[in-house]
Amino acid sequence: MKVPVLSIDGSKKDEKEIVLSFAKGEYNVGNIAYLIKKHQDAALRQGTHSTKTRGEVSGGGSKPYKQKGTGKARRGSSRTPLRVGGGVSFGPKPRSYNTDLNRKVVKLGYKLVTRSLESKICILEDIKGAPKAKQFVNFVKSTGGANARKVLVVVSDNIADDNLVLSSRNVQGVTCTYSTWIPIESYAKSDLVVFSSTAFGDLEERFLK
């Protein structure tokens, strides 16, 4: 698979060849991508929700009324879950939603999606000078055509990639992300995926080898 290296004006400067190796057999790309998306969505959940049990609600130390003679059900505390202002039975507590997913499945999923996006992936050379959104808009039109409504820009935390972020982040239909976190759904459904040279190297190192 060959990935073109382009300049900001859309002209081709070079191309990078990558080898996507697969084990024998046919794969359900949709199912593998779903497993990765489910794993990523779970990792994004903060899990900070919390409720108080009857032991954590303030008050309720004394018996609300006497045991017998009132005609009411007996109560030992005003903070029982059966009364307004009481605790919550079996309510949510802070927890982690992280799930386990085999590393080989994740790598295979990104390889399959990358192969399916063969004609939609490009590497953009470092932008020199003051970043301008108009430059990036013209680049998308010349590279992805008029149908490129969903554009994913993948950068690294390298300072050299700052100009690419500044020139693309306010363009309609463009989503910027780091190479350390590439959402599989955005990656698979993009009409055009633009990598910085450093970010594409990270993708190769983490998933494509």
N, C-alpha and C positions, 0 to 999 in steps of 0.2 A: 504494500500500500504506500502511495506517495502523497505527501502533504506539501502543498505549495508554500513557499515563503514569500510574502508580499510586502511591498512598501505601502505607505499611507496613501499614495496616489493610485493604488490598485495594480501597479505593474509587478510582474513576477521577477523576483531576484534569484531565487534558488528553489530547490525542493528537497524535502527530507524524506527518506525512505525508512519505513518501519516494517518489521516482520511480526505479524500476529499469528502466533502458533496456537493451534487448538488440538485437543485430543480428538480421536475419531468418534464420530457420532453426531447426531443432530440435537440441537438444543432449542428449548422453548424460550426465546429471548424475552417475551412478555412476562413469563413467570419468574425468570431470574431477576429481571428489572424490578418486578413487584416486590420480591423478597428484599432487595437492596433498599428500595424506597421505604418499605415498612421499617427496616432496621434504622435508616437515617431519620425518619420521622420520630421514631421512639427516642433516639438520642437527643433530639431537639427539645423534648418535653422537659420542663424544669422540675416537675414533681414537687412543688413547694406547697401544694394545697394541704390544709390542715383544719381539723375541727377539734373541739374540746370534749373530752369524756366527762362523765359526772364527777370524777375525781379531780378534774382540772378547772371546773367552773367555780368561780368564787361564791362564797356563801353556802348556805345549806348545812351549817354545822349542827343546828339544833333541830329537834323534832318539830314539824310545823304545827301539829295539834295532837291532842292526846290520842292514845291508842283506841279507846272504846268510848261509846256514848254519843258520837257525833253523827252516826249514820253514814259516814263517808268511808271510802276505802282507806285502809291504814297506810300511813306515809312515815318513812323514817327520815326523809330529806326532801327539801323543796327543789333540789337540783336533779331529781330523777329524770330520765329521758322522757317520761310520760307526761311531764308538766312543762308549760311554757317557761322558758328561761333556764331549763335544765340542760344537761349534757346531750351529746349525740351518740346514739348506739351505732357501732360499726361504721363510723364516719371515716373519711379519707385522712391519711397521715402522710407526711413527707416520705417520698420513696423515689427510687431510681427506676426509670422505664427502659433502661438500656437492655438490649437483647443481644444474644450471641449469634453471629453469622460467620460461617467458615470463610476464612480469608481467600481461599481458592475460588469460592463462589463469587465473591466481590470482584476479584480480578477477571474472572471469566465474563461476568456481566459487563464490565467496562470495555473489555476487548470486543465483545459482540456488538455493543452499541457503537463503538468507534468504527468498526467495519461497516456498520449500516449507514454511518454518516460520512462515508469516504469522500463524497463530492461536496460536502458541506463544511469541512474543517480546513482551516488555514492558519498559518503562523504570521503574525504581523511584526515587522521589524520595529525596533525602538523608535518612538516618535521623538524627533529632535525639535527644539524650539518651543515656543508657547503653544500649549495644547488648545485646539479649537474643535468644537462640536461639529461644525460644518464640514471639516475635513473627514471626520469619522462617518458622517452621514453619506458623503460622496463615496467613501470607501465601501460602505455596505451596499450602496446602489450598484457600484461597479463590480462588486464581488458576488453578492448574493442575489442581485436582481431585485425587481419590484416586489417579488413574493416573500422576501426575507422580512417577515413581521416579527419573528421571535429570534433575537440575537443574543447569544451567550458569550460574554467576554470573560476569559479566564486569565488571571494574572497571578504573580507570586508576590511575596512581601518585599521584593527587591525595589529599591528606590527608583531604578530605571523604568519600572512599570507604572509609576505615578502618573505620567503624562497620558498613558492609555486610559487609565481610570478617569482622569479629569476630562478627557475629551469625549468619553462615551457614557458616563453615568447618568447624564440628564437627557439622553436621547430616548424618545419614545420606543418602547418595545425591546429595549436593551437591558439585560440583567448582568451585573458584574459579580464575580465570585472569585475566591482564591483557589489555587491549585490544591490546597490541603483539604478543601471541602467543595466537591463538585456534585451538586444534587443530581442524582441519576435521572429524575423526571425531566428537569430543565435541559439536561444534556441530551436526552433522547428525543425530545420534542422540539428542539431548536431548528430553525431554518438555516442558521449560519452560526458556527462556533469559531470564535477568534481567540487564539492563544498568543500570549507573548512567548518569546523564545524560551525564557526561563521556565514559564509555567508548563510548556509542552514537555520540557525535559523532566519536570516533576511528574507529569502524567506517565511518561515512559517508565520512569524509575519505579513508580508505585504500582502501576496496573498492567502495563503492556509487555513487561519482560516475562 
